Amino acid sequence: MLFPFIKNNYLSIDVGFRNIKVVEVAVNRSNEVYIKNFGIASTPLNCIKNGVIKNVDAVSSEISRIIRENNMKVKKSKIVMSGTSIISRVFLVDKVSDQDLDAVVNSAIGKNMPINLEEHKIDYKVLQELKENGQDKLKIFVTAVRKNIINSYIDVLFELGLKPISVDIPANSTAKFFNRDIKVNIDNVKFVNPNKGLNKDAFAVIDFGSETTIINILRNRILEFNKVILTGSSNMDEAISTAAKKSIMDAERLKKMYGISMPPAFDGSEEHIKVYKTLKDMVDKLINQIYMCLTFYEARCYGVKVGKIFIIGGGSLLKGLSDYMEQALQIPVYPVGLLDIDGIDINRNLNSEKLNFLVNAVGITL
């Protein structure tokens, strides 16, 4: 792929609980992304706690090895932080002049969020204007992250001798991606704008990671809800390992082999039955939490009914997951990979099997 009008090259880093992903990308003036190279390695044990990188040296050393072994030369870098450390809320506040809005929002945060304002970096955006009991109100989406968490990620970039451009959160990466056309099969249409179709203007993007499941709801191209559930694919591996008395590695293999597919009625193996029952129990609990988030958004966040769900991340590859979710939630569910997103291309010499793990790392470069 030729990029005659390159705008920027970035090294994008996603430090997760299980894996570190480093991606070298080129972004042109039309915001089209070309993935030049990437590397994935295991995150050193006990290096991240509650979103903070506790062992900067160990994490930096592993990232340095990925960069060196993949011959990455770019210095400008962006990093995405762990999803567990982010607090978000939706408030209604009185409509006031722009000069007074910061004070009104900070007052609402003080009353509604259990945080110390001095210790947190606060971002907010106005979602819409509306009336409540005849009063003009503003619907506000607030995100708060502890400053020491942000600093721990910046420390990693400095330790590596990189030039920090931004520290971002997974939800922002998702929102940027899903403003684009998506290649999924909706009524035999190849390209779909997530904000159109099915007569709904709100959709969910659910990121199934190794340690967390992150639920994002977007309405009219704007992120309006974000929730982190502390259950991921590694928890499923552990549950299968216990139930089937297998190693974690064997449990992960069985999970991939059987997925959440019902065993044959008469000749299903004992192993398949155990895996299915274990996964069904965990997925049912997860779907119940997802359902509660969707209803909470609609009832308590001044939202609307979600019309479709896109699933991303390594955990979304679980066999049978999208059909199972669709039947349980009665909402269309569409698996989306990185190359299903319009304006994303990849160096064809790279292994494309791992692309689903790179969504957040690539998204923050936009």
Salt bridges, closest charged atoms under 4 A:
ASP14 OD2 - LYS21 NZ 3.65
GLU24 OE2 - LYS36 NZ 3.99
GLU62 OE2 - ARG65 NH2 2.46
GLU69 OE1 - ARG65 NH1 2.89
ASP94 OD1 - LYS137 NZ 2.65
ASP123 OD1 - LYS121 NZ 3.02
GLU129 OE1 - LYS95 NZ 2.93
ASP136 OD1 - LYS131 NZ 2.61
ASP168 OD2 - LYS176 NZ 3.44
ASP201 OD2 - ARG219 NE 3.52
GLU224 OE1 - LYS139 NZ 3.01
ASP237 OD2 - ARG18 NH2 3.36
ASP237 OD1 - LYS255 NZ 2.95
ASP250 OD1 - ARG253 NE 3.87
GLU252 OE2 - ARG18 NH1 3.95
GLU252 OE2 - LYS256 NZ 3.76
GLU270 OE2 - LYS274 NZ 3.69
GLU271 OE2 - LYS246 NZ 3.82
ASP281 OD2 - LYS285 NZ 3.49
ASP284 OD2 - LYS280 NZ 2.85
ASP345 OD1 - ARG348 NH2 2.63
